[in-house]
């Protein structure tokens, strides 16, 4: 069997939701440092996106970090984002479903508003984006989808039942997408990152807070997954701190 076709990272386009800050920003920085063609960072907070894109472009040169504001809970806004990328850049080669939030509510106090906010952001938004980018990935027979789940997608926690439900469901969604890809024998990979607590505020070169993963480990894991041969299936990647 012939090896699946590849594509130089320098010609690839990544879309990272929640890319203006936290884990998403570090993902963007890592991909740019590795030589990716362009990274679209997308979220609702336009001032943060603009500041991040400016900082990254000054750091790496050129205009390879592209800010795009959108609301992941709004279908029209999500469609407009993907249409803009397809029109201006050609395709999404790497989709990173990173945007997410939690509303602390015990099961007896879960509100409809809190439940909807979490599930629409963490799950439905990821489903919409996957649905929108897949047709071009299938046409090109190339692409990667990276979902940022959580240890809360593997274990239930009493204070965030809606968050756990969304992250468990994200893994189920990813497995369904992976099965569709298998049926089509398509050269598309689906990775799920399942970290514990992540420290995004510490010194980039220093240690993480006790019980937390340093965010640089998220970046390293993403780059490792993407570097593997394209015939390798790497499923749920769990990471926790040994200092718990």
For each residue, the residues with C-beta under 8 A, 3 or more apart:
1:
2:
3: 6 229 230 231
4: 187 230 231
5: 141 142 187 230
6: 3 142 230
7: 11 12 93 142
8: 11 12
9: 12 31 34 35 36 37 226
10: 35 36 37
11: 7 8 37
12: 7 8 9 36 37 93 94
13: 36 37 38 39 40 85 89 90 91 92 93 94
14: 28 31 36 38 39 40 92 93 94 95 96
15: 39 40 42 81 82 85 92 94 95 96 129 133
16: 19 24 27 28 31 39 40 41 42 96 98
17: 24 42 43 72 96 97 98 99 125 126 129
18: 21 22 23 24 42 43 98 99 100
19: 16 24 25 27 28 39 40 41 42 43 49 52 96 98
20: 24 25 41 43 45 48 49 51 52 67
21: 18 24 25 43 45 48 52 200
22: 18 25 26 200 215
23: 18 26 27 98 148 198 200 215 218
24: 16 17 18 19 20 21 27 28 41 43 96 98 99
25: 19 20 21 22 28 29 41 52
26: 22 23 29 30 200 215 216 218 219
27: 16 19 23 24 30 31 96 98 218 219 222
28: 14 16 19 24 25 31 32 39 41 52 56 65
29: 25 26 32 33 56 59 219
30: 26 27 33 34 219 220 222 223
31: 9 14 16 27 28 34 36 39 94 222 223
32: 28 29 35 36 39 56 59 60 64 65
33: 29 30 60
34: 9 30 31 223
35: 9 10 32
36: 9 10 12 13 14 31 32 39 64 94
37: 9 10 11 12 13 64
38: 13 14 64 65 66 89
39: 13 14 15 16 19 28 31 32 36 56 64 65 66
40: 13 14 15 16 19 66 67 68 85 89 92
41: 16 19 20 24 25 28 49 52 53 65 66 67 68
42: 15 16 17 18 19 49 67 68 69 70 81
43: 17 18 19 20 21 24 48 49 69 70 72 99
44: 69 70 71 72
45: 20 21 48 49 69
46: 49 50 67 69
47: 50 51
48: 20 21 43 45 51 52
49: 19 20 41 42 43 45 46 52 53 67 68 69
50: 46 47 53 54 67
51: 20 47 48 54 55
52: 19 20 21 25 28 41 48 49 55 56 65 67
53: 41 49 50 56 57 65 66 67
54: 50 51 57 58
55: 51 52 58 59
56: 28 29 32 39 52 53 59 60 64 65
57: 53 54 60 61 62 63 64 65
58: 54 55 61
59: 29 32 55 56
60: 32 33 56 57 64 65
61: 57 58 64
62: 57
63: 57 66
64: 32 36 37 38 39 56 57 60 61
65: 28 32 38 39 41 52 53 56 57 60
66: 38 39 40 41 53 63 89
67: 20 40 41 42 46 49 50 52 53
68: 40 41 42 49 81 84 85
69: 42 43 44 45 46 49
70: 42 43 44 74 77 78 80 81
71: 44 74 77 78
72: 17 43 44 77 78 99 120 121 125 128 129
73: 117 120 121 124 125
74: 70 71 77 78
75: 78 79 128
76: 79 80
77: 70 71 72 74 80 81
78: 70 71 72 74 75 81 82 125 128 129 132
79: 75 76 82 83 128 132
80: 70 76 77 83 84
81: 15 42 68 70 77 78 84 85
82: 15 78 79 85 86 92 129 132 133
83: 79 80 86 87
84: 68 80 81 87 88
85: 13 15 40 68 81 82 88 89 91 92
86: 82 83 89 90 91 92 136
87: 83 84
88: 84 85
89: 13 38 40 66 85 86
90: 13 86
91: 13 85 86 136 137 140 143
92: 13 14 15 40 82 85 86 95 133 136 137 143
93: 7 12 13 14 137 142 143 144
94: 12 13 14 15 31 36 143 144 145 146 226
95: 14 15 92 129 130 133 143 144 145 146
96: 14 15 16 17 19 24 27 146 148 222
97: 17 125 126 129 130 145 146 147 148 170
98: 16 17 18 19 23 24 27 146 148
99: 17 18 24 43 72 121 122 125 126
100: 18 121 122 148 150 166 167
101: 117 118 121 122 163
102: 118 160 162 163
103: 111 114 115 117 118 160 162 163
104: 159 160
105: 109 110 111 114 159 160 161 162
106: 109 110 158 159 161
107: 110 158 161
108:
109: 105 106
110: 105 106 107 114 115 161 162
111: 103 105 114 115
112: 115 116
113: 116 117
114: 103 105 110 111 117 118 162
115: 103 110 111 112 118 119 162
116: 112 113 119 120
117: 73 101 103 113 114 120 121
118: 101 102 103 114 115 121 122 162 163 165 166
119: 115 116 122 123 124 162 165 166 169
120: 72 73 116 117 123 124 125
121: 72 73 99 100 101 117 118 124 125 166
122: 99 100 101 118 119 125 126 163 166 167 170
123: 119 120 126 127 166 169 170 173
124: 73 119 120 121 127 128
125: 17 72 73 78 97 99 120 121 122 128 129
126: 17 97 99 122 123 129 130 147 170 173
127: 123 124 130 131 173
128: 72 75 78 79 124 125 131 132
129: 15 17 72 78 82 95 97 125 126 132 133
130: 95 97 126 127 133 134 145 173 177
131: 127 128 134
132: 78 79 82 128 129 135
133: 15 82 92 95 129 130 136 137 143 145
134: 130 131 137 138 143 177 188
135: 132 138 139
136: 86 91 92 133 139 140 143
137: 91 92 93 133 134 140 141 142 143 186 188
138: 134 135 141 184 186 188
139: 135 136
140: 91 136 137 143
141: 5 137 138 186 187 188
142: 5 6 7 93 137 187 188
143: 91 92 93 94 95 133 134 136 137 140 187 188 189
144: 93 94 95 188 189 190 191 226
145: 94 95 97 130 133 174 177 188 189 190 191
146: 94 95 96 97 98 190 191 192 193 222 225 226
147: 97 126 170 171 173 174 190 191 192 193
148: 23 96 97 98 100 193 195
149: 152 153 167 170 171 174 192 193 194 236
150: 100 153 154 163 167 194 195 196
151: 154 155 194 195 196 238 240
152: 149 155 156 157 160 163 164 167 168
153: 149 150 164 167 168 170 171 192 194
154: 150 151 168 194 236 238
155: 151 152 164
156: 152 161 164
157: 152 160 161 163 164
158: 106 107 161
159: 104 105 106
160: 102 103 104 105 152 157 163 164
161: 105 106 107 110 156 157 158 164 165
162: 102 103 105 110 114 115 118 119 165 166
163: 101 102 103 118 122 150 152 157 160 166 167
164: 152 153 155 156 157 160 161 167 168
165: 118 119 161 162 168 169
166: 100 118 119 121 122 123 162 163 169 170
167: 100 122 149 150 152 153 163 164 170 171
168: 152 153 154 164 165 171 172
169: 119 123 165 166 172 173
170: 97 122 123 126 147 149 153 166 167 173 174 192
171: 147 149 153 167 168 174 175 192 194 236
172: 168 169 175 176
173: 123 126 127 130 147 169 170 176 177
174: 145 147 149 170 171 177 178 190 192
175: 171 172 178 179
176: 172 173 179 180
177: 130 134 145 173 174 180 181 190
178: 174 175 181 182 190 233 235
179: 175 176 182 183
180: 176 177 183 184
181: 177 178 184 186 188 189 190
182: 178 179 185
183: 179 180
184: 138 180 181
185: 182
186: 137 138 141 181
187: 4 5 141 142 143 230
188: 134 137 138 141 142 143 144 145 181
189: 143 144 145 181 230 232 233 234
190: 144 145 146 147 174 177 178 181
191: 144 145 146 147 225 234 235 237
192: 146 147 149 153 170 171 174 235 236 237
193: 146 147 148 149 218 221 222 225 237 239
194: 149 150 151 153 154 171 236 237 238 239
195: 148 150 151 198 213 217 218 238 239 240
196: 150 151 212 213 239 240 241 244
197: 211 212 213 241
198: 23 195 212 213 214 215 218
199: 202 208 209 212 213 214 215
200: 21 22 23 26 215
201:
202: 199 206 207 208 209 214 215
203: 206
204: 216
205:
206: 202 203
207: 202 214
208: 199 202 212 213 214 215 241
209: 199 202 212
210: 241 243
211: 197 241 243 244
212: 196 197 198 199 208 209 241 243
213: 195 196 197 198 199 208 217 218 239 240 241
214: 198 199 202 207 208 217
215: 22 23 26 198 199 200 202 208 218 219
216: 26 204 219 220
217: 195 213 214 220 221 239
218: 23 26 27 193 195 198 213 215 221 222 239
219: 26 27 29 30 215 216 222 223
220: 30 216 217 223 224
221: 193 217 218 224 225 237 239
222: 27 30 31 96 146 193 218 219 225 226
223: 30 31 34 219 220 226 227
224: 220 221 227 228
225: 146 191 193 221 222 228 234 237
226: 9 94 144 146 222 223
227: 223 224
228: 224 225 232 234
229: 3 232
230: 3 4 5 6 187 189
231: 3 4
232: 189 228 229
233: 178 189
234: 189 191 225 228 237
235: 178 191 192
236: 149 154 171 192 194
237: 191 192 193 194 221 225 234
238: 151 154 194 195
239: 193 194 195 196 213 217 218 221
240: 151 195 196 213 244
241: 196 197 208 210 211 212 213 244
242:
243: 210 211 212
244: 196 211 240 241
